[in-house]
Amino acid sequence: MKTRDRILEAAVRIFSTHGFDRASVKSIAEEAGVAVGSIYNHFGSKDDLLISIFEEEFAHRIALVDRIRESQDPIPDQVERLLQDHFARAREHRELAELLLYERYHRGSRVRERLAALQADVVIRIAAILRRGIDEGWIRPCHPDVVAQALFDLVQTMTVCWVLGDRADADETFATAPKELTDLMWKGLRRDAESD
């Protein structure tokens, strides 16, 4: 594993365990098995390290959304795939999910602004999927930007409940969330729901 990747993984563990403010660059270096100077060679500051963690995660999310958008799958399948990936990734990388959720609300303006921009990139792409669904007649006329933001926020709220909840119950709920949220969204957005 490359030094940069080891540092990023160690930083996620240390930040999620101790919190960003209490985490030291020295403890991250020890966890990664590198010298403190190596961290500063790859990242200019502890804030830059945190931003890099977010950028790496959102690069994955954006690439996935772009692949799904480019597919010819029906819109309901695309939405369910997005949700499946999000919840599977959060389960596989719980410390990262916790860190993203916590820092979304608690970090200084520079980090929060970068995180908000990364999240906005995902929401814009989700809105594009919804627009295509409207154009193809899958989805009733709606404001796709609003619905995309609501979907993103709903998923974030479900993730908060999973992170904070009783592990056994939360894991079961989290495992069924993609299907349940897809059904909830689909039944509310599909074109024939207007006549119900």
C-alpha positions, -999 to 999 in steps of 0.1 A, spaced: 0 0 0 13 35 -9 24 58 19 -3 83 11 -30 56 13 -17 43 46 -18 79 60 -54 84 48 -65 51 64 -47 58 96 -62 93 98 -97 80 94 -91 56 123 -75 82 145 -100 110 137 -130 88 142 -117 74 175 -103 106 191 -120 134 171 -103 157 147 -93 183 174 -78 158 198 -60 138 171 -24 146 167 -3 143 135 21 122 156 -6 97 165 -16 94 128 20 89 118 24 62 144 -8 45 133 4 47 96 39 36 104 55 67 89 74 97 101 55 129 109 74 146 81 58 121 56 24 134 65 34 170 58 51 159 26 17 145 13 -6 170 31 1 206 40 -18 205 73 -42 184 94 -71 202 78 -57 193 43 -55 157 54 -91 158 65 -101 175 32 -82 148 13 -102 121 31 -134 137 20 -122 142 -15 -112 106 -19 -146 94 -6 -165 118 -28 -144 109 -59 -156 73 -54 -193 85 -50 -191 108 -80 -176 81 -102 -203 56 -92 -231 81 -99 -215 89 -132 -213 52 -141 -249 47 -131 -260 78 -151 -243 65 -182 -259 31 -179 -291 23 -198 -307 8 -167 -343 19 -159 -343 49 -135 -357 29 -106 -328 5 -109 -304 34 -110 -318 49 -78 -317 16 -60 -281 10 -71 -271 44 -57 -287 35 -24 -272 0 -23 -237 14 -29 -241 41 -3 -253 17 25 -228 -10 16 -199 14 16 -210 29 49 -212 -6 64 -177 -15 51 -162 18 62 -181 26 94 -153 48 108 -153 69 76 -191 72 77 -189 84 113 -162 109 104 -181 123 74 -212 127 95 -195 144 124 -173 167 104 -202 177 82 -215 198 110 -185 205 133 -155 216 112 -143 251 105 -155 270 75 -127 259 50 -134 222 56 -171 226 58 -171 247 25 -151 220 7 -174 192 21 -205 212 11 -191 216 -25 -184 178 -27 -219 170 -15 -234 195 -40 -215 176 -68 -233 144 -58 -267 161 -55 -263 177 -90 -256 142 -105 -286 127 -87 -308 155 -100 -295 147 -135 -308 111 -131 -341 124 -119 -343 148 -149 -337 119 -172 -365 100 -154 -389 129 -160 -379 131 -196 -384 94 -202 -417 94 -184 -406 73 -154 -410 102 -129 -438 127 -126 -430 163 -131 -412 176 -101 -383 199 -91 -353 174 -95 -329 196 -76 -352 197 -45 -359 159 -47 -322 151 -52 -313 171 -21 -341 155 -1 -330 121 -12 -294 129 -2 -305 142 32 -327 113 38 -299 89 32 -276 110 55 -303 108 82 -306 71 79 -268 69 82 -269 89 114 -295 66 128 -274 36 119 -242 51 134 -259 61 167 -284 33 170 -283 -1 187 -259 -22 165 -282 -52 160 -313 -33 151 -294 -7 132 -276 -32 110 -309 -49 101 -325 -16 93 -294 -5 73 -295 -37 53 -331 -32 42 -327 6 37 -319 6 0 -350 -13 -10 -373 5 15 -361 40 5 -363 31 -32 -399 20 -28 -407 51 -7 -392 74 -33 -405 55 -63 -441 53 -51 -440 90 -45 -424 100 -78 -436 76 -104 -458 92 -130 -489 70 -123 -489 80 -86 -504 114 -97 -537 97 -105 -538 77 -72 
